[in-house]
Amino acid sequence: MDSPALLLLNKPYRVLTQFTSDDGKATLRDFVHAPGMRPAGRLDYDSEGLVLLTNSGPLQTKLADPRWKQDKTYFVQVEGEVTEQALAILRRGVKLNDGMTLPAQAEGVDEPSWLWPRDPPIRFRKAIPTQWLKLTIREGRNRQVRRMTAAVSLPTLRLIRWSVGPWSLQGLAPGEWRKVGATEIASFMRSAR
């Protein structure tokens, strides 16, 4: 069997987290040639940021299966004012239609200095402020972060996954990717036991 491989990709906005599309939408294939690799987890078409690709079933499981509880950190631009009350609810766990979420790490932050422009840009409305949240969760329900922010009356305008487990977007522009070294993968597999 081939040794486990792992690629980190900064998925741009409006790209499917798969290698094929029946309707002409952009896919991972437009950015990386990776035969035998598959995404470890999903990232919505309208979200941006870190997608992990691997050829290893055990590595994919440790990265994406909620039982392994890998931290996933997001920077979220929301509509409205981030209050301590909203942060407290996110930190306790939010009641969604599919049950309570696990408690999240949540804090209001300034717009990230590393942020790239989005095409098309977020709509600007002078009467409604926007702010940024840094949110870390250990689950991966469908559109979970968007549903969590909506539950505290902070609709998501822009969502960027910064990190999964020990890996982040550091140094990757949208559409760029890098290969993770075998030593780093082996260290992660040992620590995730």
VEXMI-783967 format. One record per residue: x, y, z of N, C-alpha, C, CB in turn. Coordinates in steps of 0.2 Angstrom, whole numbers, plus 5000, padded with zeros to 4 digits. Each point is the difference from the previous one (the first is absolute). Glycine has a CB too. Layout:
N
XYZXYZXYZXYZ;...
//
This chain:
193
500449945000499650065000500450065000499149945006;500750114990500450075000500050035007499750024988;500850025014500050035006499550065000501249975002;498550055004499550055000500350064997499549955010;500150094986500250064997499450055003500649954990;499650115011499650065002500250064996499849955012;499650084985500150074997499650055004500249944988;500050125013499750055002499850054995500549995011;498950024988499750054994499650065003500049904992;500250165006499550055001499550014995501050065006;498449914996499550004995499750074999499749885003;500250144991499750074999499349995000500950034993;498850035008499350015000499749974994500150115007;499349864993499649984995500449944996499450114999;500849845005500449944997499749955004501150064997;498749884999499749945004500649965003499050004992;500949975014500549965003499949934997500050075011;500149924983500049944996500450014994498949965005;501249984991500550014994499650004994500849945006;498550054994499650004994499450055001500449884997;499350144998499450045000499549994994500650095007;498849894994499549994995499850074997499749895005;500450164998499750074998500550054999499049975006;501650014993500550054997500350045006499450014989;500449985017500350045006500749985001498950015006;501550044996500749985001500149955006500350124997;500249845002500149945005500850005002499149934995;501150035009500649995003500549994994499649965011;500250004984500449994994500350064996499349894999;500350175002500250064997500650035003498950024997;501349955009500650035004500549955002499250085005;500749854995500549955002499949944996500150055012;500449924985500049944997500249955005500250044989;499349925014500149955006499749934999500150115007;500149854988499749944999500049965007500350004987;499249965014500049965006499850045007500849934994;499250145005499950045006499250015001501250054999;498649965007499350025001500050055006499649894996;499950155004499950055006499949965007499650094992;500749945013499949975007499550055003501249955001;498250044998499550055002499850054994500550005011;499050044990499750044995500150075002499249914997;500750144998500050075001499550024995501250015004;498350034998499550024995500250044994499350005010;500450004985500150034994500150085001499349914994;500350125011500150075001500450015006498950024995;501549945007500550015005500749994997499249965009;501350074995500750004997500449975006499850114993;500849875004500549985005500349935000499550085007;500749904998500449945001499649934998500750065008;499549914987499849934999500549955000499150054993;500949905010500549955001499849944995500350035012;500249954984499949944995500549955002499650084991;500149865009500549945002499849944996500150045011;500449914988499949944997499949945005500750044990;499349985017500049955005499350005004501250025001;498549924999499350005004500150015007499749924992;500850055011500150015007500250085002500449885001;500050154995500150075001499450044999501249994996;498450004998499450034999499550005006500149984988;499949965015499549995006500350045006499749884996;500950125005500350045006499950084999500849905002;499250124992499950074998499250025000501149994994;498549975004499350024998499549975005500350014988;499849935015499549975004499950035007500349894994;499150135007499950045007500349975006499050054995;501049885005500349965006500750025001499349914997;501150124998500750025002500050075002500449924992;499150125007499950075003500650044998499349955009;500950054985500550054998499750075000500649914992;499850145011499850075000500050024992500550025012;499050024987499950034993499950085002499549894994;500950155004500050075001499750044994500949995009;498750064992499750044995500050075001499249904997;500950144998499950075001499450024996501250025001;498350015003499350014997499950075000499649895004;500250144991499850074999499250005001501050044993;498749995012499350005001499750065000500249915007;499250094991499650065000499750025007499749984988;500450085014499850025007500650015005498949944998;500950075008500550015005500149945004499750135000;501049855001500149945004500050025007500749954991;498850025013499950025007500349955005499050064997;501249955009500249955005499449955001500750095006;498749934993499549955001500049954995499350095005;500849934988500049964995500649955001499550094992;501149945010500649965001499949945005500750104996;498949925009499949965006499649944998500150105008;499449914987499649954998500449954995499050085001;501449954995500449964996500549955004499950094991;500349945014500549975005499749945004500650105001;498749915000499749955004499749944995499650095008;500349934986499749954995499350034998500649905006;499250094988499550034997499549954998500650094995;498749925006499549954999499850014992499650005012;500649954984499850004993499449954999501250044997;498549964997499549954999500249935000499550094993;501249905007500249935000500349995007500249994988;499750055017500349995007500450055002499949884998;500450125008500550045003500649994997499450015010;501050054988500749994998500449995006499850084990;500849905009500550005006500250075001500449894997;499850135009500350075001500550014995499749995013;500350084985500550024996500550055003499249994990;501450025008500450065002499850064995501049925004;498850134999499750064996500350065003499049944997;501250114998500350065002499950054994500849955008;499050114994500050064995500750024998498950045004;501349964990500650024998500050064994500449885003;500250154996500050054995500149964993500650085007;499249954988500149974993500749974999499150084995;501049865003500749975000500450044995499549895003;501150124999500550044996500249964994500450065010;499649874990500149964994499550004995500849935008;498650104994499449994996500150024992499350015011;500549954985500050014993499450034997500849914998;499150134997499450024997499649954998500550114997;498849895003499649954998499750024993499849965012;500150004983499750024994499449954999501150044995;498249995005499950075001500050025008499349994990;500850075011500150025007499350005004500950084996;499249925011499450005004499650064999500649935009;498750074991499650064999500150045006499249944993;500950135005500150055005499350035001501350024997;498549995010499450035001500250055006499249914996;500850165003500250055004499649995007500350084990;499149915010499650005006500149945004499150064994;501249885004500149945004500749995001498949954995;501450055011500749985001500149934999500150095008;500649904990500249935000500649995005499649994988;500549955014500649995005500249934998499650085009;501049904994500349944999500049965007500750054991;499249885008500149965006500549954998498850015003;501549965002500549945000499649955003501150074999;498749874998499649955003500449934999498950074998;501249905007500349935000499549955002501250055002;498749904994499549955001500349935000499150074996;500649885006500349935000499549954997500750025010;498850014986499549964996500150024993499249995010;500349984986500050024993499349994997501349974999;498250055004499450004998499950044993499549975012;500050014984499850044994499950075002499549904995;500950155002500050075000499950025008499450014989;501049965015499950015007500250075002500349885002;500350154996500250065002499550054998501249975000;498550034994499550054998499449995004500449994989;499449955013499449995004500150025007499749914993;500950095010500150025007500050085000500749905002;499650134993500050075000499350034999501250004996;498449975000499350024999499649995006500149974988;500149985016499649985006500150065005500149884998;500450165002500250055004499950074997500849935007;498850074988499850064996500650034997499050025007;501449954990500650024997500149974993500650035011;499049984984500149974994500750004997498850024998;501449924999500750004997500050034993500249905007;500350144992500150034994500649974996499550115005;501049874999500649974997500349955005500250114993;500049835005500249955004500649974997498949985004;501750025000500649984998500349955006500250114993;499949835004500349955005500750015000499149914998;501250115008500750015001500449945001499750115005;500049844999500449955002499649935002500950085004;499449874995499849935002500549975004499249994990;500749995016500549975004500650045000499649894997;501050085002500650045000500250044994500449915007;499250084987500150044994499650064999500449894995;499950165002499750064998500150034993500150025012;499650034987500150034993500650045000498850014999;501650005006500650045000500450004994500049985012;500150074984500450014994499749974994500949995007;498449994993499749984994499550054998500149885003;500050154991499550044996499449964998500950094997;498549945001499549964997500249964994499250095005;500649854995500249964994500749965001499350074993;501149955012500749975001499949945005500650124998;499949845001500049945004500749985002499049964995;501150005010500749975001499949935003500450125003;500149844996500049935003500350005007500249964988;499550005016500349995007500549955000498950045005;501649974998500649955001499749935004500950104999;499549854999499849935003500150005007500349954990;500250095013500250005007499450045004501250004997;498650055000499450045003499449965000500550104996;499349864999499549955000500049955005499950024988;500749955012500149955005499950025007500849944992;499550125010499950035006499350015002501150064999;498549974996499350015001499649935002500150104992;500149855004499649945001500249975007500149984987;500550035015500249975007499650045005501249974996;498850105003499650045006499349994999500950084999;498849904996499350004999499749935003500150084990;500349885013499849935003499550015006501149954995;
//
